[in-house]
Amino acid sequence: TFLWIATLAGCITAPFSLKAIHIGTTQRCIDSEVKGYGSAGIVISAVNDTLIFLAITYKLVFYHIASETWSARATSFWKGEGMGQTSKLLLKTGQLYYLYVLWIIVIHILRGLLELLPA
């Protein structure tokens, strides 16, 4: 519940972190200032997604595998061996979703770092 509320609060801050100015005499505008807390929603959402992914993966891997060895659990994590169809599908789609989230976060961070470099 705390993470859900934190994600909501972090995303609500985004509109308040932007200032815009008009482009000439047009009806369009462009961002003129972005405050530091503007990316709080992205960071909090990434933390939320990470913790949910880890919790689901923990339940799937540790409770569906009869073996006590770490190598069997690692194989189960990467290949889904020893799991039923539904559990394996849930694990694989969760991994793909989390990979996508990480890719977006990395792009966002790199874009932010590039904006800090002098022109």
C-alpha positions in Angstrom: 0.0 0.0 0.0 2.8 2.4 0.9 4.5 1.8 -2.5 1.3 2.3 -4.4 0.6 5.6 -2.6 4.3 6.7 -3.1 4.0 5.9 -6.8 0.9 8.0 -7.1 2.4 10.9 -5.1 5.6 10.8 -7.2 3.6 10.9 -10.4 1.5 13.8 -9.3 4.6 15.9 -8.8 5.5 15.8 -12.5 3.2 18.6 -13.7 4.3 20.9 -10.9 8.0 20.4 -11.8 7.7 22.0 -15.2 7.6 25.6 -16.4 6.8 26.5 -20.0 7.0 29.5 -22.2 5.2 30.4 -25.4 7.0 29.9 -28.7 6.8 33.3 -30.4 3.3 34.3 -31.4 2.1 30.7 -31.7 -0.3 28.9 -29.4 2.4 26.3 -28.7 4.8 26.2 -25.7 8.1 24.6 -24.8 9.6 23.5 -21.5 11.8 26.2 -20.1 12.6 24.7 -16.7 12.4 21.3 -15.2 12.9 21.0 -11.4 14.9 18.1 -9.9 12.0 16.3 -8.3 10.3 15.9 -11.7 11.7 12.4 -12.2 10.6 11.2 -8.7 7.6 9.4 -10.3 9.9 7.4 -12.6 12.3 6.5 -9.8 9.5 5.5 -7.4 7.8 3.5 -10.1 11.0 1.7 -10.9 11.5 0.8 -7.3 7.9 -0.4 -7.0 8.2 -2.5 -10.2 11.5 -4.0 -8.9 10.1 -5.0 -5.5 6.9 -6.5 -7.1 9.1 -8.4 -9.6 11.3 -9.8 -6.9 8.4 -10.8 -4.7 6.6 -12.7 -7.5 9.9 -14.3 -8.6 10.7 -15.4 -5.1 7.3 -17.0 -4.7 7.5 -18.8 -8.1 11.1 -20.0 -7.8 11.3 -20.9 -4.1 7.9 -22.5 -3.7 7.6 -24.4 -7.0 11.0 -26.1 -6.9 11.4 -29.2 -4.7 15.2 -29.0 -4.9 17.1 -27.2 -2.2 20.2 -26.4 -4.4 20.9 -23.0 -5.7 21.8 -24.2 -9.1 18.3 -25.8 -9.5 16.7 -22.6 -8.4 18.9 -20.6 -10.8 17.9 -22.9 -13.7 14.3 -22.6 -12.7 14.6 -18.8 -12.7 16.2 -18.6 -16.1 14.4 -21.4 -17.9 11.3 -22.0 -15.8 12.2 -25.7 -15.3 10.2 -27.6 -12.7 7.2 -25.2 -13.0 3.8 -25.6 -14.4 2.7 -23.9 -17.6 1.0 -21.0 -15.9 3.8 -20.3 -13.4 6.4 -20.5 -16.2 4.4 -18.1 -18.4 4.0 -15.7 -15.4 7.7 -15.8 -14.7 8.7 -15.2 -18.4 6.3 -12.4 -19.0 7.4 -10.8 -15.7 11.0 -11.0 -16.8 10.2 -9.4 -20.1 8.2 -6.6 -18.5 11.0 -5.9 -16.0 13.6 -5.9 -18.8 11.5 -3.3 -20.6 11.1 -1.2 -17.5 14.9 -1.3 -16.9 15.5 -0.3 -20.5 13.2 2.7 -20.2 14.9 3.8 -16.9 18.4 3.5 -18.4 17.3 5.6 -21.4 15.8 8.2 -19.1 18.9 8.4 -17.0 21.2 8.7 -20.0 19.0 11.4 -21.5 19.2 13.3 -18.3 23.0 12.9 -18.1 23.3 14.1 -21.7 21.3 17.2 -20.9 23.8 18.1 -18.1 26.7 18.1 -20.4 27.8 21.5 -21.7 26.9 22.2 -25.3 
